[in-house]
Amino acid sequence: MLMLGLAAVVVLLGTVLAGLGQAQAAHASAQGAADLAALAGADALRHGADACAVVRDVAARNGGTVDACVDEGGGVLRVGVHRDVPGVARLVGSGARATAAARAGPASARCA
């Protein structure tokens, strides 16, 4: 009986660790999609194109969904992206979404 309990604890711990790993991977993927989308959108903004359309396209190609696309003026674009968290990560309570934000624009518009 003790061995069965120990085996159950090991399986539970493995499941939790796998879920945390999946959640971290989803967050990293969402951050990458947000970064790339913000850079592409700021470039589109610089060239007079529809920046938010470019942001949506680039985010989707990188597995993300755009939550926000805001032109902050001065060529600066702020982007929010989310990505659904897969399988086991939902079971361990890390949430159904991984969110990320990014900001891009010319060097002259850097925050102090």
Secondary structure, DSSP 4 states (H G I P E B T S, - for coil): -HHHHHHHHHHHHHHHHHHHHHHHHHHHHHHHHHHHHHHHHHHHHHTTS-HHHHHHHHHHHTT-EEEEEEEEETTEEEEEEEEEPPHHHHHTTS-SEEEEEEEE--GGG---
